[in-house]
Amino acid sequence: MAVMSQEVKDLFEKAPTAVLATASLEGQPNAAPVGMKKVVDDETVYVSDQFFKKTLANVQANAKVSLSFWGEAGAYQLHGTARYVNEGDEFAEQKAWADGAFAAMGAPMRAKGGCFVHVDAVYTSQPGEHAGERLA
């Protein structure tokens, strides 16, 4: 278990895109840009699925994922364990949030599922002496 600092949570929310990295059981990597994302709590983030194909297959086979994101306030990488949802009350709440955000942007997209990612570790991705160090 890792607790994200307020700085990490703020940047995750503000960064327009994060890169969600997954791998198949055979080790084939996949990296997908995700824009519809949010912090759920100090140990969990959520990424909405509109177009996952390889990502979904990988998460279903291997729940270990990584999310990288950056901005003027820094750069971080989260390692975590993903749990895909596409039904039930838990998903309905996230779908309402994502679909509402898309509607507000005038985008014709709808959420078809999503991943709750339990954060196992937080790393800095900022250049310099401490690049790659584990923060939590």
N, CA, C and O of each residue as an XYZ file, in Angstrom:
544
protein
N       0.836     -1.180      0.000
C       0.000      0.000      0.000
C       0.884      1.248      0.000
O       1.907      1.307      0.682
N       0.466      2.231     -0.775
C       1.188      3.504     -0.809
C       0.172      4.633     -0.759
O      -0.878      4.569     -1.399
N       0.489      5.645     -0.007
C      -0.375      6.814      0.109
C       0.205      7.920     -0.765
O       1.373      8.283     -0.625
N      -0.617      8.453     -1.666
C      -0.178      9.549     -2.524
C      -0.191     10.855     -1.741
O      -1.131     11.129     -0.995
N       0.842     11.650     -1.912
C       0.873     12.971     -1.283
C      -0.137     13.880     -1.986
O      -0.626     13.564     -3.070
N      -0.433     14.991     -1.363
C      -1.354     15.953     -1.973
C      -0.797     16.465     -3.299
O      -1.556     16.688     -4.243
N       0.521     16.653     -3.379
C       1.144     17.127     -4.621
C       0.934     16.128     -5.757
O       0.644     16.523     -6.886
N       1.079     14.841     -5.461
C       0.876     13.803     -6.469
C      -0.584     13.787     -6.907
O      -0.873     13.743     -8.103
N      -1.497     13.821     -5.956
C      -2.928     13.808     -6.294
C      -3.312     15.032     -7.113
O      -4.057     14.919     -8.086
N      -2.810     16.195     -6.729
C      -3.137     17.427     -7.466
C      -2.650     17.348     -8.908
O      -3.379     17.716     -9.829
N      -1.428     16.873     -9.111
C      -0.903     16.794    -10.469
C      -1.649     15.737    -11.280
O      -1.900     15.938    -12.469
N      -2.003     14.627    -10.660
C      -2.774     13.600    -11.375
C      -4.077     14.198    -11.897
O      -4.473     13.941    -13.034
N      -4.730     14.983    -11.077
C      -5.995     15.614    -11.481
C      -5.774     16.672    -12.563
O      -6.587     16.793    -13.479
N      -4.689     17.435    -12.470
C      -4.453     18.563    -13.387
C      -3.838     18.153    -14.716
O      -4.095     18.799    -15.732
N      -3.036     17.103    -14.735
C      -2.382     16.677    -15.976
C      -3.458     16.293    -16.993
O      -4.345     15.498    -16.681
N      -3.391     16.844    -18.196
C      -4.443     16.546    -19.169
C      -4.481     15.081    -19.584
O      -5.540     14.554    -19.926
N      -3.333     14.431    -19.553
C      -3.253     13.035    -19.974
C      -2.257     12.296    -19.092
O      -1.237     12.847    -18.679
N      -2.575     11.045    -18.813
C      -1.630     10.132    -18.174
C      -1.423      8.972    -19.135
O      -2.277      8.697    -19.977
N      -0.303      8.302    -19.013
C      -0.038      7.127    -19.827
C      -0.207      5.901    -18.941
O       0.482      5.742    -17.934
N      -1.145      5.031    -19.338
C      -1.424      3.798    -18.612
C      -0.668      2.665    -19.296
O      -0.953      2.315    -20.441
N       0.294      2.100    -18.582
C       1.102      1.003    -19.120
C       0.618     -0.321    -18.542
O       0.394     -0.460    -17.340
N       0.464     -1.288    -19.443
C       0.047     -2.640    -19.072
C       0.970     -3.620    -19.785
O       1.763     -3.232    -20.643
N       0.858     -4.889    -19.421
C       1.611     -5.931    -20.117
C       0.795     -7.214    -20.113
O       0.099     -7.527    -19.147
N       0.896     -7.944    -21.208
C       0.239     -9.238    -21.289
C       0.985    -10.240    -20.407
O       2.055     -9.936    -19.881
N       0.418    -11.425    -20.251
C       1.114    -12.462    -19.485
C       2.428    -12.853    -20.141
O       3.353    -13.304    -19.465
N       2.513    -12.680    -21.457
C       3.742    -12.997    -22.183
C       4.759    -11.866    -22.104
O       5.880    -12.005    -22.593
N       4.375    -10.742    -21.487
C       5.289     -9.622    -21.332
C       5.206     -8.584    -22.434
O       6.008     -7.650    -22.465
N       4.233     -8.733    -23.355
C       4.074     -7.738    -24.423
C       3.540     -6.442    -23.809
O       2.445     -6.440    -23.245
N       4.293     -5.336    -23.908
C       3.857     -4.076    -23.287
C       2.816     -3.344    -24.123
O       2.708     -3.552    -25.332
N       2.066     -2.496    -23.467
C       1.111     -1.601    -24.113
C       1.077     -0.316    -23.283
O       1.080     -0.363    -22.053
N       1.044      0.813    -23.954
C       0.933      2.109    -23.266
C      -0.184      2.888    -23.948
O      -0.154      3.103    -25.160
N      -1.168      3.307    -23.160
C      -2.335      3.997    -23.702
C      -2.507      5.346    -23.013
O      -2.441      5.423    -21.786
N      -2.726      6.409    -23.785
C      -3.017      7.703    -23.166
C      -4.437      7.694    -22.604
O      -5.367      7.220    -23.256
N      -4.595      8.221    -21.393
C      -5.918      8.333    -20.777
C      -6.117      9.761    -20.292
O      -5.261     10.329    -19.614
N      -7.242     10.320    -20.644
C      -7.540     11.686    -20.236
C      -8.646     11.766    -19.201
O      -8.670     12.695    -18.393
N      -9.562     10.807    -19.213
C     -10.667     10.802    -18.260
C     -10.227      9.980    -17.061
O     -10.322      8.753    -17.061
N      -9.739     10.684    -16.029
C      -9.135     10.044    -14.862
C      -9.377     10.910    -13.652
O      -9.598     12.116    -13.768
N      -9.335     10.289    -12.488
C      -9.500     11.078    -11.263
C      -8.948     10.325    -10.071
O      -8.769      9.108    -10.102
N      -8.682     11.085     -9.014
C      -8.278     10.516     -7.730
C      -9.550     10.121     -6.985
O     -10.489     10.910     -6.876
N      -9.569      8.903     -6.481
C     -10.699      8.415     -5.691
C     -10.447      8.661     -4.213
O     -11.319      9.154     -3.497
N      -9.242      8.311     -3.759
C      -8.832      8.554     -2.371
C      -7.309      8.543     -2.331
O      -6.672      8.503     -3.384
N      -6.719      8.578     -1.163
C      -5.266      8.668     -1.022
C      -4.507      7.480     -1.613
O      -3.304      7.575     -1.855
N      -5.201      6.363     -1.848
C      -4.550      5.144     -2.315
C      -5.116      4.606     -3.619
O      -4.722      3.530     -4.068
N      -6.050      5.353     -4.241
C      -6.749      4.822     -5.408
C      -6.997      5.908     -6.445
O      -7.377      7.031     -6.111
N      -6.775      5.555     -7.715
C      -7.168      6.414     -8.824
C      -8.099      5.614     -9.730
O      -8.152      4.385     -9.668
N      -8.827      6.337    -10.566
C      -9.753      5.703    -11.504
C      -9.463      6.222    -12.898
O      -9.270      7.423    -13.088
N      -9.430      5.321    -13.883
C      -9.301      5.702    -15.284
C     -10.476      5.106    -16.047
O     -10.777      3.918    -15.928
N     -11.122      5.942    -16.822
C     -12.306      5.535    -17.565
C     -11.920      4.867    -18.878
O     -10.940      5.246    -19.518
N     -12.693      3.883    -19.264
C     -12.461      3.137    -20.508
C     -13.481      3.534    -21.559
O     -14.678      3.288    -21.413
N     -12.989      4.145    -22.609
C     -13.808      4.412    -23.786
C     -13.326      3.573    -24.965
O     -14.123      3.186    -25.820
N     -12.019      3.289    -25.012
C     -11.417      2.655    -26.178
C     -10.475      1.502    -25.846
O      -9.778      1.019    -26.738
N     -10.429      1.046    -24.600
C      -9.490     -0.017    -24.244
C      -9.749     -1.270    -25.093
O     -10.883     -1.739    -25.193
N      -8.724     -1.781    -25.676
C      -8.779     -3.068    -26.352
C      -7.617     -3.904    -25.833
O      -7.812     -4.845    -25.064
N      -6.390     -3.550    -26.265
C      -5.211     -4.246    -25.728
C      -5.101     -4.007    -24.228
O      -4.748     -4.913    -23.472
N      -5.405     -2.777    -23.798
C      -5.327     -2.442    -22.380
C      -6.251     -3.339    -21.560
O      -5.840     -3.879    -20.533
N      -7.486     -3.501    -22.005
C      -8.442     -4.333    -21.276
C      -7.983     -5.784    -21.246
O      -8.018     -6.423    -20.194
N      -7.552     -6.309    -22.392
C      -7.077     -7.696    -22.421
C      -5.911     -7.877    -21.454
O      -5.841     -8.878    -20.740
N      -4.996     -6.908    -21.431
C      -3.850     -7.009    -20.529
C      -4.268     -6.946    -19.072
O      -3.799     -7.747    -18.263
N      -5.146     -6.006    -18.720
C      -5.594     -5.869    -17.327
C      -6.314     -7.134    -16.868
O      -6.161     -7.561    -15.724
N      -7.091     -7.727    -17.756
C      -7.798     -8.959    -17.389
C      -6.837    -10.128    -17.174
O      -7.124    -11.030    -16.386
N      -5.699    -10.116    -17.870
C      -4.711    -11.184    -17.736
C      -3.665    -10.889    -16.670
O      -3.132    -11.804    -16.042
N      -3.373     -9.604    -16.469
C      -2.279     -9.188    -15.585
C      -2.648     -7.830    -15.000
O      -2.536     -6.808    -15.676
N      -3.079     -7.819    -13.768
C      -3.625     -6.603    -13.146
C      -2.570     -5.569    -12.760
O      -2.933     -4.467    -12.349
N      -1.289     -5.877    -12.876
C      -0.237     -4.914    -12.510
C      -0.103     -3.869    -13.613
O       0.083     -4.208    -14.781
N      -0.201     -2.589    -13.229
C      -0.155     -1.490    -14.189
C       0.739     -0.372    -13.662
O       1.153     -0.368    -12.503
N       1.018      0.569    -14.550
C       1.748      1.769    -14.186
C       1.084      2.950    -14.864
O       0.606      2.836    -15.992
N       1.053      4.080    -14.183
C       0.535      5.330    -14.730
C       1.614      6.389    -14.606
O       2.130      6.630    -13.514
N       1.958      7.022    -15.716
C       2.917      8.124    -15.712
C       2.202      9.407    -16.090
O       1.355      9.413    -16.983
N       2.546     10.506    -15.405
C       1.928     11.797    -15.686
C       2.896     12.887    -15.270
O       3.747     12.681    -14.405
N       2.760     14.054    -15.893
C       3.709     15.131    -15.654
C       3.067     16.462    -15.965
O       2.020     16.541    -16.608
N       3.721     17.503    -15.494
C       3.272     18.866    -15.726
C       4.282     19.816    -15.112
O       5.361     19.403    -14.687
N       3.928     21.079    -15.069
C       4.844     22.081    -14.520
C       5.182     21.815    -13.057
O       6.250     22.205    -12.585
N       4.276     21.151    -12.338
C       4.484     20.899    -10.915
C       5.282     19.631    -10.634
O       5.512     19.302     -9.470
N       5.711     18.907    -11.673
C       6.496     17.717    -11.435
C       6.156     16.595    -12.390
O       5.468     16.789    -13.392
N       6.656     15.416    -12.056
C       6.428     14.218    -12.861
C       6.465     13.015    -11.924
O       7.341     12.907    -11.067
N       5.502     12.115    -12.100
C       5.379     10.970    -11.198
C       4.990      9.723    -11.969
O       4.489      9.782    -13.092
N       5.234      8.611    -11.335
C       4.798      7.318    -11.847
C       4.172      6.564    -10.687
O       4.740      6.479     -9.598
N       2.992      6.020    -10.940
C       2.303      5.178     -9.962
C       2.388      3.733    -10.427
O       2.144      3.443    -11.598
N       2.729      2.838     -9.534
C       2.619      1.408     -9.804
C       1.418      0.930     -9.012
O       1.226      1.327     -7.862
N       0.610      0.078     -9.625
C      -0.575     -0.348     -8.912
C      -1.183     -1.621     -9.441
O      -0.671     -2.260    -10.360
N      -2.298     -1.965     -8.824
C      -3.067     -3.143     -9.185
C      -4.439     -2.675     -9.640
O      -5.161     -2.015     -8.893
N      -4.792     -3.023    -10.876
C      -6.036     -2.555    -11.484
C      -7.167     -3.553    -11.266
O      -6.977     -4.770    -11.269
N      -8.351     -2.980    -11.076
C      -9.582     -3.783    -10.991
C     -10.563     -3.174    -11.976
O     -11.021     -2.047    -11.789
N     -10.884     -3.915    -13.019
C     -11.775     -3.407    -14.069
C     -13.232     -3.581    -13.647
O     -13.621     -4.627    -13.126
N     -14.026     -2.544    -13.880
C     -15.465     -2.600    -13.588
C     -16.243     -2.106    -14.806
O     -15.818     -1.179    -15.496
N     -17.387     -2.740    -15.058
C     -18.266     -2.275    -16.130
C     -19.737     -2.557    -15.838
O     -20.571     -2.580    -16.744
N     -20.039     -2.772    -14.557
C     -21.426     -2.966    -14.138
C     -21.527     -2.704    -12.638
O     -20.518     -2.638    -11.935
N     -22.747     -2.558    -12.169
C     -22.989     -2.353    -10.750
C     -22.976     -0.892    -10.345
O     -22.675     -0.006    -11.145
N     -23.310     -0.662     -9.080
C     -23.406      0.701     -8.547
C     -22.075      1.444     -8.610
O     -22.032      2.631     -8.932
N     -21.009      0.748     -8.304
C     -19.684      1.360     -8.314
C     -19.361      1.903     -9.703
O     -18.858      3.018     -9.836
N     -19.651      1.112    -10.739
C     -19.409      1.574    -12.103
C     -20.398      2.658    -12.494
O     -20.016      3.623    -13.157
N     -21.662      2.526    -12.102
C     -22.676      3.522    -12.468
C     -22.265      4.921    -12.006
O     -22.476      5.901    -12.721
N     -21.685      5.011    -10.822
C     -21.231      6.299    -10.296
C     -20.120      6.883    -11.172
O     -20.145      8.069    -11.502
N     -19.153      6.053    -11.545
C     -18.038      6.530    -12.366
C     -18.492      6.840    -13.795
O     -18.015      7.799    -14.402
N     -19.399      6.044    -14.325
C     -19.933      6.286    -15.671
C     -20.671      7.616    -15.711
O     -20.529      8.371    -16.673
N     -21.453      7.913    -14.684
C     -22.179      9.191    -14.637
C     -21.194     10.357    -14.631
O     -21.409     11.359    -15.313
N     -20.114     10.224    -13.859
C     -19.090     11.273    -13.818
C     -18.447     11.453    -15.190
O     -18.380     12.572    -15.699
N     -17.974     10.360    -15.793
C     -17.268     10.438    -17.076
C     -18.203     10.918    -18.186
O     -17.841     11.809    -18.954
N     -19.384     10.345    -18.277
C     -20.321     10.744    -19.333
C     -20.725     12.202    -19.182
O     -20.894     12.905    -20.178
N     -20.881     12.664    -17.944
C     -21.197     14.071    -17.703
C     -20.069     14.986    -18.146
O     -20.315     16.049    -18.717
N     -18.836     14.580    -17.887
C     -17.681     15.379    -18.308
C     -17.587     15.427    -19.829
O     -17.303     16.479    -20.401
N     -17.824     14.297    -20.483
C     -17.810     14.281    -21.954
C     -18.905     15.181    -22.517
O     -18.672     15.925    -23.469
N     -20.100     15.113    -21.931
C     -21.205     15.948    -22.397
C     -20.870     17.430    -22.251
O     -21.181     18.231    -23.133
N     -20.236     17.792    -21.137
C     -19.868     19.187    -20.906
C     -18.839     19.676    -21.930
O     -18.781     20.868    -22.233
N     -18.032     18.760    -22.458
C     -17.046     19.108    -23.477
C     -17.635     19.052    -24.884
O     -16.980     19.440    -25.851
N     -18.870     18.569    -24.995
C     -19.474     18.399    -26.311
C     -18.932     17.183    -27.043
O     -19.048     17.092    -28.265
N     -18.340     16.247    -26.307
C     -17.765     15.038    -26.905
C     -18.804     13.920    -26.919
O     -19.487     13.704    -25.918
N     -18.935     13.210    -28.031
C     -19.968     12.173    -28.140
C     -19.564     10.832    -27.534
O     -20.143      9.809    -27.898
N     -18.608     10.799    -26.638
C     -18.112      9.544    -26.066
C     -18.902      9.152    -24.824
O     -19.507      9.990    -24.155
N     -18.876      7.859    -24.538
C     -19.493      7.307    -23.343
C     -18.540      6.281    -22.736
O     -17.837      5.570    -23.453
N     -18.529      6.216    -21.424
C     -17.699      5.232    -20.725
C     -18.318      3.848    -20.874
O     -19.526      3.676    -20.712
N     -17.481      2.867    -21.183
C     -17.970      1.486    -21.264
C     -17.440      0.631    -20.116
O     -17.830     -0.527    -19.960
N     -16.555      1.209    -19.320
C     -15.965      0.521    -18.180
C     -14.895      1.417    -17.589
O     -14.809      2.600    -17.917
N     -14.090      0.853    -16.727
C     -12.996      1.623    -16.146
C     -12.206      0.797    -15.158
O     -12.621     -0.290    -14.756
N     -11.056      1.333    -14.773
C     -10.174      0.654    -13.827
C     -10.007      1.474    -12.558
O      -9.639      2.648    -12.604
N     -10.275      0.853    -11.450
C      -9.847      1.379    -10.166
C      -8.427      0.841     -9.978
O      -8.212     -0.370    -10.012
N      -7.474      1.729     -9.783
C      -6.079      1.319     -9.599
C      -5.692      1.590     -8.158
O      -5.625      2.740     -7.725
N      -5.436      0.513     -7.417
C      -4.928      0.637     -6.055
C      -3.436      0.906     -6.163
O      -2.704      0.112     -6.754
N      -2.984      2.010     -5.603
C      -1.589      2.433     -5.735
C      -0.707      1.622     -4.784
O      -0.879      1.647     -3.566
N       0.239      0.905     -5.383
C       1.187      0.101     -4.608
C       2.484      0.856     -4.330
O       3.156      0.590     -3.334
N       2.838      1.800     -5.212
C       4.073      2.568     -5.048
C       3.979      3.856     -5.853
O       3.300      3.913     -6.878
N       4.669      4.891     -5.377
C       4.750      6.185     -6.058
C       6.227      6.501     -6.264
O       7.025      6.401     -5.332
N       6.588      6.884     -7.491
C       7.965      7.233     -7.838
C       8.005      8.630     -8.435
O       7.036      9.082     -9.044
N       9.120      9.305     -8.259
C       9.328     10.562     -8.944
C       9.895     10.271    -10.327
O      10.725      9.378    -10.496
N       9.443     11.029    -11.301
C       9.959     10.905    -12.669
C      10.634     12.193    -13.106
O      10.951     12.366    -14.283
N      10.852     13.094    -12.162
C      11.514     14.356    -12.482
C      12.988     14.106    -12.756
O      13.606     13.254    -12.117
N      13.553     14.848    -13.708
C      14.977     14.667    -13.985
C      15.822     15.129    -12.805
O      15.388     15.930    -11.978
N      17.020     14.610    -12.752
C      17.947     15.039    -11.719
C      18.402     13.912    -10.825
O      18.188     12.733    -11.108
N      19.025     14.300     -9.755
C      19.662     13.367     -8.827
C      18.694     12.330     -8.259
O      19.104     11.200     -7.996
N      17.432     12.677     -8.064
C      16.477     11.781     -7.412
C      15.535     11.097     -8.393
O      14.574     10.454     -7.971
N      15.788     11.219     -9.687
C      14.927     10.604    -10.700
C      14.768      9.122    -10.423
O      15.745      8.422    -10.156
N      13.536      8.647    -10.487
C      13.249      7.237    -10.307
C      13.164      6.762     -8.868
O      12.936      5.577     -8.626
N      13.342      7.655     -7.910
C      13.288      7.247     -6.510
C      11.851      7.015     -6.070
O      10.925      7.707     -6.494
N      11.698      6.027     -5.211
C      10.386      5.711     -4.648
C      10.062      6.744     -3.564
O      10.871      7.013     -2.676
N       8.862      7.312     -3.660
C       8.408      8.312     -2.683
C       7.480      7.705     -1.642
O       7.445      8.152     -0.496
N       6.735      6.695     -2.040
C       5.773      6.051     -1.116
C       5.550      4.624     -1.553
O       4.782      3.898     -0.923
